[in-house]
Amino acid sequence: MRWFGGCAPGKRPVAPVGARLVWQDPPLWTVGDVVPGHLRTLEQSNAKLAVFGPCSATEQDMKRALSSPMFASAAGAWAGSYTAVRGGPGGAVEVLADATGASPVYTVATPDGEVWGSSAFALGALAGGAVDTDWLGAYLRERNAPASGLSAWVGVRSVPPGHVLRWSSDGGAPSLAEWWSPSERSTDAAMAALRWALGEGVRVRVEGVTATSDLAGMDSTTVTLLAARHGQVTGVTLHPVEITDGGDLEYAQSLCGEKVLCMRLPLTVGHLPFSESSVPLPVTDEPAPSTAVWAMFSEQLRAVAAVRSGCHLTGDGGDNLFTVPPTHLVNLSRQGRLLRMVGDAMDWARLRKQSPRLLIAAALRGDAGRIGRAERPRPAWLSANVPDPVGTGTTTDPNALLVASIRGVARSAKSELQLADSLGVALHNPYFDGAVLDAVVSACAEVRFSARRYKPLLADAFAGVLPKAHRERASKGVFVGDFHQGLRINLRRLLTLADGRLAARGLVSPGPLRAAMHAAALGARTIWPPLLSAIAAESWLEAIDRSPRTEWCTLPWAGAQ
């Protein structure tokens, strides 16, 4: 697992065994092989700067950030997905957490002072290495909104996205300040910002390396074509072995040429969801969203590794950014644009085959939260004593809902990168970059929504990149039937999970959980997210039990170079 971290100043320093020091006072380190270009440092006088992750900053940009009294403003505007760390006189430290949480930062208190890092699993060993049952229960209730401020590990806390963590040279308690909030732009300016953010985010990842990408829907097609501007890229399209044309394959094939090479990955019954993989599931900071499809995902990662990919791009996050519920109805109601509000509500209701009355009523009340929140009943099998998710209440701000949604998904997506790391693949999700979120959320909410067009903001922003057929594509593949079939084939093994580690912790009731699995296997209408979370969490706990903990050591100096 690749990760990085450091210590607060003025205390006895520690580091993971086998770490490579970036600097000493206080120590900053990396663990695992660093992706070329994804650790950049700069020192001037008594200040130093380190940037971890793909980042568009030039050397001049880094010099400005190094000397700026407003570190967060200077270092937070770059494209990419990164964490910036500045060291100052006497060992003062500033750690900039990205706007989306795709590059998470965690802290843990130890008898020798605070330690911070990008891996909650690794830091957890400093606090006993126990899984936080409260966090896990909240995760089972709503996987994208677990206990705020916590992590999956006892004693390890998460730094809120869009905040900067500061320790002064005296070694006192750290301060935490928000550095990012949504801005407003005109539609043209927002699209220009999106073109820059996504284009630069892709460029800094693919330049000079062998690049591969998912190649399926509009999101992955966009990043593939952006990558092809900087060299050859191999697009990977998954398909059932018995289907050899149409759908994603047809759209992918239309792009094949000198710059875009096409790789088809046929999937058999052994790749169905819930199938066992020949590759054991690696341990991650928290349960990975792709756990149920690990047999398929690991096969794809191995195929990508076989062509020596130095960067594999995905379209993950595109749906969350560009396929949004009509929370803008609140703004239309507030502005008195009732005809447009009612028309958009009816369009959405027709698309979702539901009554528009609840949407209109929520808009008139100013309750964007009700419009944007999917109502999921508490699973009958969930026995954890956890409250229902605390959402954004009756917020009137569609932007706040979009930001909260992206942050929940981006945080959990970090575990996907850790899965890929285990097989030697550098996986990247450019749609979770902070600059991309900043661009999208700056557009007027009603511009982001359409019940008549598919992802209008993305299609319009990249009209010069995407071919017309791809811009006008109305949907992409749906695989719900695969989940029913996969569960049915693997039901006997999955039923044993109901009496496993979650049940031993008092978080699930085995009988109702088995009943839910039986119903899904029979093809009953299933609310998949909670069931997938239970299976992912059980598999994750099993991976933890068979994985060694991170070992730590005390460094042979304190507060001196």
C-alpha positions in Angstrom: 0.0 0.0 0.0 1.4 3.4 -1.0 0.8 6.2 1.5 2.5 9.1 3.3 2.4 10.9 6.6 4.3 12.8 9.2 4.5 13.8 12.9 3.5 16.9 14.8 6.5 19.1 15.8 8.2 19.0 19.1 7.6 15.4 20.1 9.5 12.2 20.0 9.2 11.2 16.3 8.0 7.9 14.9 7.7 6.4 11.5 6.5 3.2 9.8 9.1 0.5 9.5 10.6 0.7 5.9 9.4 4.3 5.3 11.5 6.7 3.2 12.0 10.1 4.8 11.3 13.1 2.7 12.6 15.4 5.5 13.3 15.2 9.2 12.2 18.1 11.4 9.5 17.0 12.0 9.6 13.8 10.0 7.7 13.5 6.8 7.8 10.1 5.0 6.5 7.9 2.2 5.7 4.2 2.2 5.8 2.0 -0.9 7.0 2.9 -4.4 6.3 6.5 -5.3 4.7 7.0 -8.7 7.2 9.1 -10.8 6.3 12.7 -10.6 3.8 12.3 -7.7 6.2 13.5 -5.0 7.6 17.0 -5.7 9.6 19.0 -3.1 11.0 22.5 -2.9 13.1 24.1 -0.2 14.0 27.8 0.2 15.7 29.3 3.3 13.9 27.9 6.3 10.7 26.7 4.5 10.0 23.5 2.6 7.1 22.2 0.5 6.1 18.7 -0.5 3.2 17.8 -2.9 2.0 14.2 -2.9 -0.1 13.1 -5.8 -0.7 14.2 -9.5 -0.7 17.9 -9.5 -0.5 20.6 -12.3 1.7 23.1 -10.2 4.7 24.4 -12.0 7.9 25.1 -10.1 6.9 28.8 -10.0 3.5 27.9 -8.6 5.3 25.9 -5.9 7.6 28.8 -5.1 4.6 31.1 -4.6 2.9 28.6 -2.3 6.1 28.2 -0.3 6.3 31.9 0.5 2.6 32.9 0.5 1.1 34.0 3.8 -2.1 32.3 2.4 -0.8 28.8 1.9 -4.2 27.2 1.3 -5.3 29.8 -1.3 -2.0 29.4 -3.2 -1.7 25.6 -3.1 -5.4 24.7 -3.3 -6.1 26.0 -6.9 -4.0 23.5 -8.8 -5.5 20.7 -11.0 -5.1 17.1 -9.9 -5.6 15.1 -6.7 -3.0 15.9 -4.2 -2.0 16.8 -0.6 0.3 19.7 -0.1 2.5 19.9 3.1 4.5 23.0 4.1 7.1 23.1 6.8 8.1 26.3 8.4 10.5 27.7 10.9 11.0 25.7 14.1 9.2 22.7 12.7 5.7 24.3 12.0 3.6 22.2 9.7 0.6 22.9 7.5 -1.2 20.0 5.8 -3.7 20.9 3.0 -6.6 18.4 2.6 -8.2 18.4 -0.8 -11.7 19.8 -1.5 -13.3 16.4 -2.3 -11.7 14.0 0.2 -10.4 11.9 -2.6 -6.9 12.3 -1.0 -7.9 11.9 2.6 -5.9 12.9 5.6 -6.2 11.3 9.0 -4.7 12.0 12.5 -4.1 9.8 15.6 -3.0 10.9 19.0 -0.2 8.9 20.6 1.6 9.3 24.0 4.5 10.9 22.0 2.3 13.3 20.1 0.0 13.5 17.1 0.8 11.6 13.9 -1.0 12.2 10.6 -1.1 10.3 7.4 -3.0 9.3 4.3 -3.9 5.7 5.5 -6.3 5.2 8.3 -5.4 1.5 8.4 -1.7 2.3 9.0 -2.3 4.9 11.6 -4.8 2.6 13.4 -1.8 0.4 14.5 -0.6 3.3 16.7 -4.0 3.2 18.6 -4.3 -0.5 19.0 -5.5 -1.6 15.5 -9.1 -2.0 16.5 -12.0 -1.5 14.1 -14.4 1.3 15.2 -17.7 -0.5 15.6 -19.7 2.7 15.8 -18.3 3.8 12.5 -19.0 0.4 11.0 -22.6 0.4 12.2 -23.1 3.9 10.6 -21.5 2.6 7.4 -24.0 -0.3 7.3 -26.8 2.2 7.6 -25.5 4.6 4.9 -22.2 3.8 3.4 -21.6 7.3 1.9 -22.4 9.0 5.2 -20.8 7.2 8.1 -20.0 8.8 11.5 -18.7 12.3 10.8 -15.1 13.0 11.7 -14.3 9.4 12.5 -12.6 6.7 10.5 -13.1 2.9 10.4 -10.3 2.6 13.0 -10.6 3.4 16.8 -8.6 6.5 17.6 -8.1 7.6 14.0 -9.9 10.8 13.0 -10.5 12.2 9.5 -9.5 15.7 8.6 -12.6 17.3 6.9 -12.1 17.8 3.1 -11.4 21.4 2.1 -9.6 22.2 5.4 -6.0 22.9 6.3 -4.4 21.4 9.4 -1.7 23.5 11.2 0.7 22.8 14.0 2.8 25.7 15.3 6.4 25.2 16.2 5.7 25.0 19.9 4.1 21.6 19.4 0.7 22.6 20.8 -2.7 21.4 19.7 -3.3 21.8 16.0 -5.7 24.2 14.4 -8.2 23.5 11.7 -9.5 26.0 9.2 -11.7 25.7 6.1 -10.0 26.9 3.0 -12.4 25.9 0.2 -16.1 26.8 -0.4 -18.1 26.8 -3.6 -17.8 29.7 -5.9 -20.1 31.1 -8.6 -19.3 31.4 -12.3 -21.3 32.1 -15.5 -22.1 29.0 -17.5 -19.4 29.8 -20.1 -16.8 30.4 -17.3 -17.8 27.2 -15.5 -17.4 25.1 -18.6 -14.0 26.7 -19.3 -13.0 25.9 -15.7 -14.2 22.3 -16.1 -12.3 21.9 -19.4 -9.1 23.2 -17.7 -9.5 21.2 -14.5 -10.3 17.8 -16.1 -7.9 18.3 -19.0 -5.0 19.3 -16.8 -5.9 16.6 -14.3 -5.7 14.0 -17.0 -2.5 15.5 -18.5 -0.5 15.4 -15.3 -1.3 11.8 -14.8 -0.6 10.4 -18.3 2.3 12.4 -19.6 5.4 10.3 -20.0 3.8 7.0 -18.9 2.0 4.1 -20.6 -1.7 5.0 -20.1 -4.8 2.8 -20.0 -8.4 3.7 -19.3 -11.8 2.3 -18.8 -13.7 2.9 -22.1 -17.5 2.6 -21.8 -19.8 5.5 -21.0 -19.5 9.2 -21.6 -17.4 9.9 -18.5 -14.7 7.3 -19.3 -14.8 8.2 -23.0 -14.1 11.9 -22.2 -11.0 11.1 -20.0 -9.8 8.6 -22.6 -9.9 11.2 -25.4 -8.3 13.8 -23.2 -5.5 11.3 -22.4 -5.0 10.6 -26.2 -4.0 14.2 -26.7 -0.8 13.4 -24.8 0.1 10.0 -26.3 -1.3 6.6 -27.0 -3.9 5.2 -24.6 -5.4 1.7 -24.4 -9.1 1.7 -23.6 -10.4 -1.3 -21.8 -14.1 -2.3 -22.5 -15.7 -5.1 -20.4 -18.4 -7.2 -22.0 -20.2 -10.5 -21.5 -18.3 -13.2 -23.5 -21.5 -14.0 -25.5 -22.0 -10.4 -26.6 -19.5 -9.1 -29.2 -21.1 -6.0 -30.6 -23.5 -3.2 -29.8 -23.6 -1.1 -26.6 -20.3 0.0 -25.1 -18.4 -2.2 -27.6 -19.9 -0.3 -30.5 -19.1 3.1 -29.0 -15.6 2.1 -28.0 -14.9 0.6 -31.4 -15.7 3.9 -33.1 -12.8 5.5 -31.3 -10.2 3.0 -32.0 -7.2 4.3 -34.1 -3.6 5.3 -33.8 -4.1 7.2 -30.5 -6.8 5.0 -28.9 -6.1 1.3 -28.8 -9.0 -0.9 -27.9 -8.7 -3.9 -25.5 -11.8 -6.1 -25.0 -12.1 -8.0 -21.8 -14.7 -10.7 -22.1 -16.5 -11.7 -18.8 -17.6 -15.2 -18.1 -19.9 -16.5 -15.4 -16.9 -16.6 -13.1 -16.7 -12.8 -13.2 -20.3 -12.3 -12.0 -20.8 -10.3 -8.9 -20.1 -12.2 -5.6 -17.9 -14.7 -7.4 -14.7 -15.8 -5.7 -11.5 -14.4 -7.0 -8.2 -16.3 -7.2 -6.7 -13.1 -5.7 -7.5 -12.6 -2.0 -9.2 -9.3 -1.2 -6.5 -7.0 0.1 -7.0 -4.9 3.3 -8.0 -1.3 2.7 -8.7 1.8 4.9 -12.4 0.9 4.8 -14.7 -1.6 2.9 -14.2 -1.0 -0.8 -17.3 -0.3 -3.0 -16.1 -2.9 -5.6 -15.8 -5.8 -3.1 -18.8 -7.6 -4.6 -17.2 -7.4 -8.1 -13.7 -8.2 -7.0 -13.5 -11.2 -9.3 -14.1 -9.0 -12.3 -12.2 -6.0 -11.0 -9.1 -8.0 -10.1 -9.2 -9.6 -13.6 -9.3 -6.1 -15.2 -6.4 -4.9 -13.0 -4.3 -7.9 -13.9 -5.0 -7.2 -17.6 -4.0 -3.6 -17.2 -0.8 -4.6 -15.3 0.1 -7.0 -18.0 0.5 -4.1 -20.5 2.7 -2.3 -18.0 0.2 0.6 -17.5 1.7 3.5 -15.5 -1.7 5.1 -15.1 -5.2 3.7 -15.4 -8.0 6.2 -15.7 -11.6 5.6 -14.8 -14.8 7.6 -15.2 -15.8 7.1 -11.6 -17.5 10.1 -10.1 -18.9 11.3 -13.4 -22.4 10.1 -12.6 -22.3 11.8 -9.2 -21.3 15.1 -10.7 -23.4 15.2 -13.8 -26.4 13.0 -13.2 -28.0 14.9 -10.4 -31.5 15.1 -8.9 -33.5 18.3 -9.6 -32.5 20.1 -6.4 -32.5 23.3 -8.5 -36.3 23.3 -8.2 -35.9 25.1 -4.9 -34.0 27.9 -6.6 -36.7 28.2 -9.3 -39.4 28.3 -6.6 -37.6 31.0 -4.6 -37.1 33.1 -7.8 -40.8 32.8 -8.6 -40.2 30.8 -11.8 -43.0 28.5 -11.0 -43.9 27.4 -14.6 -40.3 26.3 -15.2 -40.2 24.6 -11.7 -43.4 22.6 -12.4 -42.3 21.7 -15.9 -38.9 20.4 -14.7 -40.6 18.5 -11.8 -43.0 16.8 -14.2 -40.1 15.9 -16.6 -38.2 14.3 -13.7 -41.2 12.5 -12.4 -42.0 11.1 -15.9 -38.4 9.9 -16.2 -38.5 8.2 -12.8 -42.1 7.0 -13.2 -43.3 8.7 -10.0 -45.7 11.5 -9.0 -44.4 15.1 -9.3 -46.4 16.1 -6.2 -43.7 15.4 -3.6 -41.1 17.2 -5.7 -43.2 20.3 -6.2 -44.2 20.3 -2.5 -40.5 20.1 -1.4 -39.5 22.8 -3.8 -42.2 25.1 -2.5 -41.0 24.4 1.1 -37.4 25.1 0.1 -36.4 21.6 1.1 -33.6 20.7 -1.4 -32.5 17.9 0.9 -35.8 16.1 0.4 -35.5 16.3 -3.3 -31.9 15.1 -3.4 -32.1 12.4 -0.8 -32.9 8.8 -1.7 -35.2 7.4 1.0 -33.9 4.0 2.1 -35.7 2.2 4.9 -33.6 0.8 7.7 -32.7 -2.8 6.7 -34.5 -5.4 8.8 -31.2 -7.2 9.3 -29.4 -4.2 10.8 -29.2 -4.6 14.6 -26.6 -2.0 15.2 -27.8 0.8 17.5 -27.2 3.6 15.2 -29.4 6.5 14.3 -30.6 7.2 10.8 -28.2 9.2 8.7 -28.1 12.9 9.6 -28.4 14.5 6.3 -28.5 18.2 5.3 -31.9 18.6 6.8 -34.1 21.1 5.1 -31.3 22.8 3.3 -32.2 25.2 0.5 -28.7 24.9 -1.1 -28.4 22.5 -4.0 -24.6 23.1 -4.0 -24.2 21.9 -0.4 -26.0 18.7 -1.4 -23.8 18.1 -4.4 -20.6 18.7 -2.4 -21.7 16.4 0.4 -22.6 13.7 -2.1 -19.2 13.9 -3.9 -17.3 13.9 -0.7 -19.0 10.7 0.6 -18.3 8.8 -2.7 -14.7 10.2 -3.1 -13.7 9.1 0.4 -14.7 5.5 -0.2 -13.2 5.5 -3.7 -9.7 5.8 -2.0 -10.1 2.1 -1.1 -10.4 1.3 -4.8 -7.0 2.9 -5.4 -5.6 0.7 -2.6 -7.0 -2.4 -4.2 -5.3 -1.5 -7.4 -2.1 -0.7 -5.6 -2.0 -4.3 -4.4 -1.8 -5.5 -8.0 0.7 -2.9 -9.1 -1.7 -0.6 -10.9 -1.9 3.2 -10.4 -5.6 3.8 -10.6 -6.9 7.4 -11.0 -10.3 9.0 -10.8 -10.0 12.5 -12.3 -13.6 13.3 -11.7 -12.9 13.4 -8.0 -10.3 16.1 -8.3 -11.0 19.2 -6.2 -10.7 21.6 -9.2 -13.2 19.6 -11.1 -15.7 19.8 -8.3 -15.0 23.5 -7.9 -15.8 24.0 -11.6 -19.0 22.0 -11.7 -20.5 23.4 -8.5 -19.8 26.9 -9.8 -22.3 26.5 -12.6 -25.9 27.4 -11.9 -27.8 24.4 -10.5 -30.4 24.5 -13.3 -27.7 24.3 -15.9 -26.4 21.1 -14.4 -29.8 19.4 -14.5 -31.8 18.1 -17.5 -34.4 15.4 -17.7 -34.3 15.6 -21.5 -30.5 15.5 -22.1 -27.8 13.1 -20.7 -25.1 15.0 -18.7 -25.6 18.3 -20.5 -22.8 20.2 -18.6 -20.2 17.5 -19.5 -21.4 17.1 -23.1 -21.4 20.9 -23.7 -18.1 21.6 -22.0 -16.4 18.9 -24.1 -18.2 19.3 -27.4 -14.9 19.8 -29.1 -13.6 16.4 -27.7 -16.5 14.0 -27.8 -17.9 12.9 -31.1 -21.5 13.8 -31.8 -22.7 10.2 -31.3 -21.1 10.1 -27.8 -22.5 13.5 -26.8 -26.0 12.4 -27.7 -25.8 9.0 -26.0 -28.7 8.8 -23.6 -27.6 6.1 -21.3 -25.1 3.3 -20.5 -25.1 -0.3 -19.6 -27.2 -1.5 -16.6 -26.0 -4.6 -14.7 -28.7 -5.1 -12.0 -29.5 -8.5 -13.5 -25.9 -9.6 -13.1 -26.1 -9.0 -9.4 -29.2 -11.2 -9.0 -27.7 -13.9 -11.0 -24.3 -13.7 -9.2 -25.9 -13.9 -5.8 -28.1 -16.8 -6.9 -25.0 -18.8 -8.1 -22.9 -18.0 -5.0 -25.8 -18.0 -2.5 -24.6 -21.0 -0.4 -21.2 -19.3 0.3 -22.7 -15.9 0.9 -25.2 -17.2 3.4 -22.3 -18.3 5.7 -21.3 -14.6 5.9 -24.5 -13.8 7.8 -23.2 -15.6 10.9 -19.7 -14.0 10.6 -17.8 -11.2 12.1 -20.6 -8.6 11.8 -23.0 -10.8 13.7 -20.3 -11.4 16.4 -20.1 -7.6 16.8 -23.8 -7.3 17.2 -24.2 -5.3 14.1 -26.4 -7.6 12.0 -29.1 -10.2 12.7 -28.2 -13.4 10.8 -31.8 -14.6 10.1 -33.1 -11.4 8.4 -29.8 -11.0 6.5 -30.1 -14.5 5.1 -33.7 -13.8 4.2 -32.6 -10.6 2.3 -30.1 -12.7 0.4 -32.6 -15.4 -0.5 -35.1 -12.8 -1.8 -32.4 -11.1 -3.9 -31.3 -14.4 -5.3 -34.9 -15.1 -6.4 -35.0 -11.9 -8.3 -37.1 -9.9 -5.9 -36.8 -6.1 -6.1 -33.8 -5.3 -4.0 -32.4 -2.2 -2.4 -28.8 -3.1 -3.2 -26.6 -0.5 -1.4 -27.2 -1.8 2.2 -26.9 -5.4 1.2 -23.7 -4.7 -0.7 -22.3 -2.8 2.3 -22.9 -5.8 4.6 -21.1 -8.2 2.2 -18.3 -5.7 1.7 -17.9 -5.1 5.4 -17.8 -8.8 6.2 -15.2 -9.4 3.5 -13.2 -6.5 4.7 -13.1 -7.8 8.3 -11.9 -11.1 7.0 -9.1 -9.4 5.0 -8.1 -7.5 8.2 -7.8 -10.8 10.2 -5.4 -12.3 7.7 -3.3 -9.1 7.1 -0.3 -8.0 9.1 -0.5 -4.6 10.9 1.7 -1.7 10.1 4.9 -1.7 12.2 6.2 1.5 13.7 9.5 2.6 15.1 10.9 5.5 17.1 13.3 7.6 15.1 16.8 8.2 16.5 16.5 12.0 16.8 14.0 14.5 18.1 13.6 18.0 16.8 17.0 18.3 15.1 18.3 17.8 11.6 
